[in-house]
Amino acid sequence: IEERKIWHVPDVRAIENRFDSLARGFIRSVDVQSVVVLALESVGRRLGMMIIGAEPNRDFTQQELRSYQAVSEFLALRAMANLLKQEQDFVQRGRSALLDAVSDSVLMVLPNVGTTVAGDSSKTTVLTINKAFTTLFGVSQMRAQGLSLPQLLNKMQLPEDVRQNLSHHWLAT
């Protein structure tokens, strides 16, 4: 299956010992005789398998196999999206834990893609802030994320002279 990505087995009894006990039990209980096994992969990463069984010992048509392959590709993309979301959540939790362990106020920003003017901070997007920043400036992390620096400055609880000073330093081109 690793080379062909799709494998038709007309007589599943010949290979049922390769399946785990749960799959073997299912195959026997519903009297599956013929299977198609499709690899679920995305970006070279193995994500699992899709197994389609049929009771009668029969050959699957090329059209059926193409349809199953299309479904398997969709499932692989969905599985990959879920996996990437889990990895992103893990990284986010780790980053938040590190930032919250710092007693100083921390503001992380990302330059917007496509910014043509070097040093144009008005095009910068807030990635995250830590708890100390939230406490000091009265802006929640949820409200801050995705804002530009000028938008964040407008949300921060600051005396106007301090806001102007920060605006001058942060947004100077």
Secondary structure as UniProt FT lines:
FT   TURN            2..4
FT   STRAND          6..9
FT   HELIX           12..14
FT   HELIX           16..18
FT   HELIX           21..29
FT   TURN            30..31
FT   STRAND          34..42
FT   TURN            43..44
FT   STRAND          45..54
FT   HELIX           62..101
FT   STRAND          107..111
FT   TURN            113..114
FT   TURN            118..119
FT   HELIX           121..123
FT   STRAND          124..129
FT   HELIX           131..137
FT   HELIX           141..144
FT   TURN            145..146
FT   HELIX           149..155
FT   HELIX           160..171
//
